[in-house]
Structures are given as structure tokens and as C-alpha cells.
Amino acid sequence: MKYNSLTYDIERKLNSGGASWQTMVNLGDDVLLLGELEHDQAGFQRAVKLQRDAFALTEQINSQEYSAYVNMKLARTLQHYAEAGFPDVADAEKINMLEEAIKLAEGVKPLFEKTGATSYLQIINRVLINANAQLAKLHVSTKPKSD
């Protein structure tokens, strides 16, 4: 975490465009892990922001592969965030996160299948399995009860 934080800070100071998308994604992974370990919602929020910012950079350089990689990371982060069970995150917000995670994962899956990126495909498949399961539970728990 310290290495990626320092790299991020140095790149932001030295480059007029800020930190690279790679550094943002790496730091986002570190922040997510720390957020999970410490059950810190601010960590999850920062990880999502870093990964969204990284995606914006990949869009600027018009790289399908880089954007897919960042979307894979963001999908996983959103799924983990929804799963974390923070009491002030409403079910509707969790549903939105999970639906976005599923959309991102389904969007990059064909590229990973085509390129044979089996490690990334495994990550995406786990995101899809877990997000769909969480989403089903949330839909059941938020369904109005009929008498």
C-alpha cells in the first residue's frame, strides 16, 4: 500500500495529467483490501473513485484492453462493497452497485474469452456468481410482503 500510495503522490506531482491509470488501479486494489480488513466504508468509496478515475483515463487513450481491465477491477470492487454490509448503505444502493458490477462483468467477459485471459475470466465469473446471488437475496428481502 505504501509503495502504491507514494507512486500515486509522486506521479500526481510530476505529471500534469496526474497519476497513470495503472497506478490508480493498483492503489484502488490496496485501498479496497485495507477497507475490507478494517471494515472501513471510506476505503471502499475511495477504491471505487480511484477505479472510476482510472477508467476515465483508459477511455481518453482509447484502449479497449485497458478499459476492460479497469472495468474488471471496478466490477469486483462494487460487488465487494455491496457485500460488505455497511448499515448506512441502503438496499437500493446495494442493488445499484450489484447491477453495475454485473453489467461491467458481462461487458468485459467476451473480450477475456476471446483473448484467452483465463485469470481475468475467473475473476469475472466469480463476480457474476457472487453479484447475482447477492442481488437475488436483496430482491427477496426487499419484496413487499403480501397478506
Residue pairs with C-beta under 8 A, 6 or more apart in sequence:
1 27
1 30
1 31
1 33
1 34
4 23
4 26
4 27
4 30
5 27
5 30
7 19
7 23
7 26
7 27
8 19
8 23
8 24
8 27
11 18
11 19
11 20
11 23
12 18
12 19
19 27
20 57
21 54
21 55
21 57
21 58
21 61
21 66
21 70
22 54
24 50
24 51
24 53
24 54
24 57
25 50
25 51
25 54
25 69
25 70
25 73
27 50
28 46
28 47
28 48
28 50
28 51
28 54
28 73
28 77
29 47
29 73
31 43
31 46
31 47
31 50
32 43
32 44
32 47
32 77
32 80
34 40
34 43
35 41
35 42
35 43
35 44
35 46
35 47
35 84
36 43
36 44
36 80
36 84
39 84
41 84
41 86
41 88
41 89
44 77
44 80
44 81
44 84
44 86
45 81
47 77
47 81
48 74
48 77
48 78
48 81
51 70
51 73
51 74
51 77
52 74
54 70
54 73
55 67
55 70
55 71
55 74
58 66
58 67
58 69
58 70
59 67
64 111
65 111
65 115
68 107
68 108
68 111
68 112
69 120
71 104
71 105
71 107
71 108
72 104
72 105
72 108
72 112
72 120
72 123
72 124
72 127
74 101
74 104
75 100
75 101
75 102
75 104
75 105
75 108
75 124
75 127
75 131
76 101
76 123
76 126
76 127
78 97
78 98
78 100
78 101
78 104
78 131
79 97
79 98
79 101
79 127
79 130
79 131
79 134
81 89
81 97
82 89
82 94
82 97
82 98
82 101
82 131
82 134
83 130
83 134
91 138
91 141
91 142
92 142
94 134
94 138
95 135
95 138
95 139
95 142
98 131
98 134
98 135
98 138
99 135
101 127
101 131
102 127
102 128
102 131
102 132
102 135
105 124
105 127
105 128
105 131
106 128
108 120
108 124
109 121
109 124
109 125
109 128
111 117
112 120
112 121
112 124
113 121
